[in-house]
Amino acid sequence: MTSFDLVINNARLRDHDGPAHLGIAGGKISAISKEPLAGGEVIDAEGALVSTSFVDGHMHLCKVYTYRSFGDAAIGEYGAGTMGGAMTGIELASKIKEKYHESWIYDNAKAAALNAIKHGVLHIQAFVDTDTKARLEGIKGVMRVRDELKDVIKIEVVAFPQDGLLRDPGAEEYVQEAMKLGADVVGGIPWIEYTDAQSQEHVTRMAKLAQKHGTRLAMLNDDAGDANLRTSEMLAVAALEYGLEGKVTSCHARAMALYPEPTFRRLAALAEQAQMGFITDPHTGPLHLRALELFDMGQAVGIGHDDIEDPYYPWGRYNMLEIAFLSAHILGANTRARMENLFDMITERASRAIGATPKKITEGAVADLLVHSHDDVHEVLNHHLPPKVVISRGKVVARSTSSTEFSLGR
C-alpha cells in the first residue's frame, strides 16, 4: 500500500469532474484518486476548490509599509488623470530612499513575505531599488528574506535602477554589484530616461548585463499617459537580438492603452516572437495594458500586486485574490469565462509571464497547493479569503479560519 505524508480528500479541482482525493509524498503529488485516501495527515477539503499556489510577477518589496511615513505626495502625481505626472511621482517617491537601511527593509519585507504565504503566494518577482540613493541597502535586506524563507516561498530579487541609468550616473555600477552579490534578475525602467535614444541605451545595457550573467530581464515599461512610449517594443527587440527569448518581462506597459490599433498589433507580434511576458497592475494606476486581448491571443500575461502601503499605493494585504477581484471590475471581466482567465493570470499565465514553468495538479508535480473556502472560482474571487490551508512543497505552512458568530436577540 502506498504511504502518503499528506492527503487532501474531497477536493474540487478546476479541470476535474467530481470530487478528487490527493495523496502527497516526498513533496510531490503522488496520486489523484476517485476514492478517499489515508495518510499521515488528512485534510478534508469538504468539497472546496483546491488550486495551485499564486504567483506575483511584480512587487516592490523594498518599499512595503512606508506609506504612513511618506504620505500622499507621490500618489497625487503618479496616479492622477491620464498619468501625465507619473515621472514626477517617481521623482517624489525617490525621497524615501534617503532613509533606506537594510535593517528596516528586512523587517518590512519579511512581514510582507509572511502575508504573502498566508494568502497563498509562493512565488514573487521582487523589484528592489538599486541606484545611487538606495545603494545596496534594499538588495541586502530583501536577499536576507529570500534566503531565510527559501524552503517555503520563492523570491526572485530584481536589481532595479528605479531612477534610470543615464539619468542617475553610477546606478549601473550598483546593479552590476547587486548581480555579483546574488540578485536573481536584471531590472530596468527605460521609459524614465529623457530621450528615446537614452531609453534604447538603457535597454541595451541591461540586456547585455542579463546576457552576461545568464539571467532573466524584467523591466517597468511605458508607465505614463504617453502614446509615444515604446520601451516594451525595445525590450522585445533586445530579447531577439541578445538571445533572451522567453527570459524577458514587461511590467506596467500602461501606454499600451493609448496605442493605435496597428501599433498594438505590431507590439503583440513582437512579444510573441520574443516570448515576452507582461504583468499588469490595473489597480495602481488609471491606465493599464490590454491584458484580456493579450490573454485571448495566448500570450503570457499576469496580474501583479505591485505595491503594498508605499508612496505609490496606500492599500494592500498581499492578497492576490483581492487584486484579481479588483481587476475584474477595472477590466470588465465579469463573466464566468473571464473569472477563470483572471484566476489563470495569478497562477499559470503569471508563471509563464516571468519565465517559470506553470504549476499543475497532476501526479508527479510539486505539491504547492491551496485549499480554499469555497467550491468554485467565482466564489473564491468574490470572497477573496485567505486559503484555509497553504501547502508548500508538500508541507502545510499556513492555516487560516474565518467565522462570524451572530447574537441577534429580539
N, C-alpha and C positions, 0 to 999 in steps of 0.2 A: 504494500500500500504506500502511495506517495505521501510524504510528510511535508506539510506546509508550515512555514513560520507564522504566516498571517493569512486569514481568509476574510473575504468580503462576500457575504451571502445576500441574496435578494436585491441585487443591484439592477438599475436600469441603465443600459448603455445606448448611446446615440444611434449606433448603427446595428442594433441587435433587437430582434423581436422577442418579447417575453422576458422574464427575469433571468439574470445571469449570476453566476457564482464564481468568484475569482479566487484561485489559490496562488499564493506568493511564497517563493522560497529563494534564498540567496540574493535578495534584492530585485528579483525579476518575477514577472507574471508566468507562472508555470502551468496554469490550467485555467480554462474558461469552460465551465460546466453548466449543463441544464439542470443538474441536481445539486442540492446543498452540499457543501464540503465541510470537513473538520480540519482543525489545525491548532497550533499553539495559542493563537489569539484569534477570536472570531468576532467580526464586526457585522452586525445586522443593518444593512442599508435601508431596510424597511420600504423597498420599492423606490427609493430616491435615486436621482441621477448620480452616476459615478463617471467622472471625466478625467482626462489628463490634467496636469497642473498648468498654471498660467505662465505666460511669458510677457515680459515688459521690455520692449526694444528701445526705450528712450526714458531715462531717468537722470536728473541732475542730483546725484546722491551727495555731492559735497555741499549743497545749499539747503537741504531739507531743514525745516523747522527754524528758519531765520526770519520769517515774515514779521514776527512780533518785535524783533529788534530793529528791523529795517523800515517797515511801513509801506506806504502806498505810492511813493514817488515813481518807481519804475512801472508799476502796474498801470498807472494812469496814462503813460506814454505807450507802452508796449501793446496793450490790447484795445486802444481807442479806435473808433471808427473803422476805417479800412486798413489799419495798421501802418499808416504813413509815418508814425513816430516810433516804429519798432527799434530802429537803430539807436535813437535817443534813450529808449527804455533800457536797452542793454548797457549803454554807457553809464546810466544812472545806477543800474544794479551792480556794476563792477565795483562800486564803492564798498560793498560788503567784504570784498577780498582784502581790504586794508586790515581787517581783523582776523584773517584766516590763520588758524593754528591747527596742527594735526590733532591735538587732544580733543577739542570740542567737535571737530568734524568727525572724528572717530565715534564719539558718543552719539551724535545725531544720526550718522549713517547706520550705526548698529541698531538704533531704535527703529529706524525706517525698515531695515532688513528684517527685523523680527516682526514688524507689522506686515511686511510682505509675506513672510512664511505663514503667519496667522491667516492671511487671506488667500493662501494657496499659490502665491507667486514663487516659483522655484528657479527662475532664470531671469536675470536682469542685465541689460546692457547699460552700464552706468557711466555717464559723461561726467568727467572731473576736470574742472578748470586747471589748466596747466599753462601759465604765462608769467609775465614779469611781475604781476601783482599777486597772484595766487602762489607763485613759485611751485614747490612740490609738496606743500602742506596738505592739500586735498588728496593728492595721489597717495601719500604715505598713510593718511588716515583711512581712506577707503580701501586701500590694499590690505590693511590690517583686518578690517571687517571681512573682506573677501577670503582671506586665509583662515580666519577663525571659524567661519561658517561653511567652509568649502565642502564638508561632508553632508550638508543639508541643502544648500542653495548655491547655484552657480551665478557668480557675479563677474561679469566681464568689464574690466576697467578700461575706459576710453580716455586716452591722453588728449585733452580737448583745449585748443587755444582759443578760448571764448572771445577774446578781443581782437582776433585776427593775427596774421603773421607779419604782413608788410606794415600794417598799422601799429604793431607792437614789436619793434625790433628786440630780439632776444627771446621771444616766445618760442621760436622754432628750436632753439637750443634746449629749452626746458622740456619740450615734447620729446626730443631725442633722448634726453637724460631719463625721462619717465619710462620710455621703452626699454632702456637699459636696466632700469630698476625692476621691471617685470610687468608693466602695463600690458594689457592684452590686445588692445585695438588702437590704431592711429585715428585721431579725430580731426575735425576741421569745421570751419564756418566761413567758406569763401565769399558768400554774398556780402559780408560786412566790410570787405575792402572797398576802397573809394572808387576804383575803376574796374571795368570788365577785364582789362589786361592783368590787373593785380589779382582779381578773383581767379583767373586762369592760372596765374603763377602759384597761388595758394594751393589749388587743386593739384597741380603738377608736383610741387614739392612734397605734399603729404602722400600722394600716390607712390612716389619714388621711395619714401620712407617705409610705407607699408610693404612695398615690394622687397625692400632690403631686409626687413625683419620677418617676412613671410606671414604677415598678419592681415586681418581684415581692415577695411577703411570705412568709418562711419562719419557722416557729415550732416550738419544742420544747414539746409539749403533754402534759399529763396523765401526767407521768413519775414516778408513785408508785403505791403499792398502795392506792389510794383510789377506790372505785367511784363516788364522788360528783363526781369531777373532770369538768368539761365544757368545757374550753377548746378542744378540737377543734371542738366544736359552735359555740362562739362565733366561731371563725375562719371556719367555713363561712358563718355568717350574715353576718359582716362582709364577706366576699367578695361576697355578693349585694347588700349594702347600698351598698358603695363601688365597684362596678364592677370588682372584681378577679377575676372568674370566670376560671378557668384560670391564675391567677397566684398561687395560694397553696399552700403545702405544710405539712402537719402531720407533724412527726417524733416518734418515740417512741410517743406515744399509748398507753402501756402499760396505763393503767387500763381501756382497752377490753376487756382480757382478763377483767375482773371485771364488765362491764356485764350487766344482764339482757338477754334477747334483744330485747324491744321497744325498749330504749334503743339497742342496737347497730344495729338496722334503721333506726331514725329517723336516726341519725348517717350511716349509709351512704346513705340517700336524700338527705340534705342535702349530703353530699360530692359526690354525682353532680350535683346541681343547680349547685353552686358550682364544679364541675370541679376539686375539691381533690385534690391528690396526697398520698400517705402514704409515709413512709420508715420502715422498721422496722430495728431493730438487736438481734435476739434474743440475740446472743452477749454483750452487755454488761450484761444485767440479767435477773433471773429471770422477769419478766413481759414480754409482747410483744403488740402489736396483732394482730388476727385477719387476718393477711396473706393466707393462702390463700383464706379466704372472700371477702375483698375482691377478690382476683385473679379468682376464679371469677365474680364479679359484673361483671367487665370494668373494674374501677376501676384507676386509675393508682397502683400500689404498687410500691416498690422496696426493695431491701436496701441499707443504708448501713454503712460501716465504723465510723463514729462516733469511735473513739479509737485512738491508737497510743501505747502506753507512756506513759500520762499518769496523773494522780491517780485516774481512774475505772476504768482498764483497763490491766493491765500487759503486754499482748501486742500483736502486730500487725506485719505486714511490708508493709502496703498491697497486699495480695493479695486482690482481690475474689472470686476463685475459692475461696480458703481460707474467706472469710466465707460464701459460698454453701454450701460443704461443711459448715461448722459449722451453718448454718441448716437444712440438710437433716435433720440429726439432731435439732435442737431442735424443728422444726416437724413432724417425721414425714413429710417429703417424700421418700419412698424408692422410688416407682415411676418408671418412665421418663417418664411424662407430667409428674409433679411435678418431675423434674430439669429438664425443658425449661422449666417455669414458673419455676424458680429462676434459670435462665440468662436468661430474659426479665427477671427482676427486678434484674439487674445490667447490662442492656442496654436493650431497647426500653421496658419498663414504667418503668424507672428514669428514663429521659429524660422520659417523659410526666409522671412524678411531680414533676419540677422545672421543668415548663413548657417543655421543649425538644422540638424535632422529632426523633423517633426516627431513628437512622441505619439505613440499609438497604444491602444488597449488590445494587444494581441499576445499570444503565447510567445515567450522569449523576450518581450520588451521590458525595459526598465520600469519598475513599479513606482512611478511618480504620479500619484493618484489623489483625487479629491472626492470625498463623499459629501454630497450636497444635502440640503434640507428639503428640496422639492424634486418633483419627478420629471420635469422637462425643462428645456432651455428657456422657454417663455417665463415660467415661474421663477427659475433660478435668477434670471436677469431682473425680473420685476421686483423681487425682494432683496437682491444683492447682499445676502447674508454671508458672513464668513463660512467656509465649509465646516461641516460638523467634524470631519476628520481630514487631516492633511498627512499624506504618506509620501516620504522621500526615500527613494532607493529601497523600498520595501519595509521601511520603519515608520511607525506613527511618530510624527514630530510636533503635531498640534491638534488640540481638540477645542471646539467652541460650542456653546449652547446659547439658545435664545428662547426665552419663555416669558410670558406675561400672566400674572395672576390677577383676576378681576375680583373686586368686592363691591358688588352692585346691590347693596341693601336697599330695601324700599323705605 
